[in-house]
Amino acid sequence: MRLKGKTAIVTGGASGFGAGIAKKFAAEGAKVMVADLNFSAAEEIATEIGGIAQLCNVSDPSSISEMREAVLRAYGHLDILVNNAGTTHLPLELEDVTMADFEKVYNVNIKSVYLTAKAFVPHFKSRKSGVILNVASTGGVSPRPRLTWYNASKGWLITATKGMAVELASSGIRVNAINPVAGETPLLKSFMGEDTPEIRAKFLSTIPIGRFSTPEDMGNAACFLCSDEATMITGVAMEVDGGRCI
């Protein structure tokens, strides 16, 4: 029960890594708001873990404000914010990615973190405590070809994590990131372009441990970084990648 008495939001919590994190947090005693654009799926996860669901478009300021009001109304305060919601463009030559797809990656992977910071950092400062966890990617450390703008967004997120950590440490707020490798999530097919045994084998050949990241892997790493066991850890972008970035 490492998170007993804690309250948390997990954006993009209805599936994939977000669902894994939400389930682990609940198992460790946290009250969890599962925030997602897919409200019915968020409700399913929330029901399973005894949490609450929240419809949220993380790139929309008004939707973020509604999420903030809802979590404070339900739980009274927030201890942990997990910025997990993310998206990608299909594998393409960098000049062939459409403006619409570029803007989607920017809005979900970058703008959302700015918006949640504006919404929740003042609350954390008022309590002189809080933890923010950003779900970045190995792509931000060791970029794969044809995913350039996705890679760049995750590189930005890693730098933002470190900048936030330095600035907010004196306010009692810790900020870390986790860098998963490709995993069995709804985004896997988008990363690969198409899901075939040959392409899977190519991806797996770059991971020394020989398997994809799982939601459980992310939940375990997130739980540690957001728990009181990690009170001396801030500004870290932890690779949970089976050795991919070595």
Protein Blocks (a to p, Z undefined) as FASTA:
>chain_A
ZZgoiacddehklgcjllmmmmmmmmnopacddddfblmlmmmmmmmnopacddddfkbm
klmmmmmmmmmmmnopafbdcdfbccddddddfklpcfklmmmmmmmmmmmmmmmmmmmm
mmmmmnopacddddddfklmmccehilmmmmmmmmmmmmmmmmmmmmmmnopacdddddd
ddddfklmmmnopacfklmmmmmmmmmnopacdfklmmmmmmmmmmmklmmgghiacdde
eommZZ
